[in-house]
Amino acid sequence: MLGLAKCSTCQKAKAQLEEHGWTVAFHDVQQQPLSGAERADLVAQLGDKIINRASLTWRGMSEDERAADPVDMMGDKPSVMKRPAIIAGDLHLLGWTANVKRALDVPA
């Protein structure tokens, strides 16, 4: 799971996954930034929806910053990444929605 340690949604997702038998390896992208290749892989797997356009970080960015490539944007401002990003085998999931929970057999 990729996210921010202080993000309440990430904390909730991690706790619920562990409650339902998942072993969660959590990676705080703020404390341990992803490499360019890792960010590029996320964009390749999840598309530009990896950028959270509803976040405070996004709202505080200039038009030039918003126009940047998502790979570079996440490198400059890790908190702009939608979270959590969950990679479980072949599954690449984003957020902690009812659909994500269903995909991971966690009651919604």
Number of C-alpha atoms within 10 A of each C-alpha: 20 20 23 23 15 10 13 10 16 23 16 13 22 20 13 15 18 13 11 12 10 15 10 14 10 16 17 18 19 17 10 10 16 19 13 13 10 12 21 18 13 19 18 12 14 15 12 16 12 24 22 17 15 10 13 11 14 18 13 10 13 9 10 7 15 15 10 11 13 22 24 14 18 25 19 12 16 23 21 22 28 21 22 25 20 23 15 12 6 6 12 14 22 20 19 18 12 12 14 18 17 11 12 16 13 18 11 10
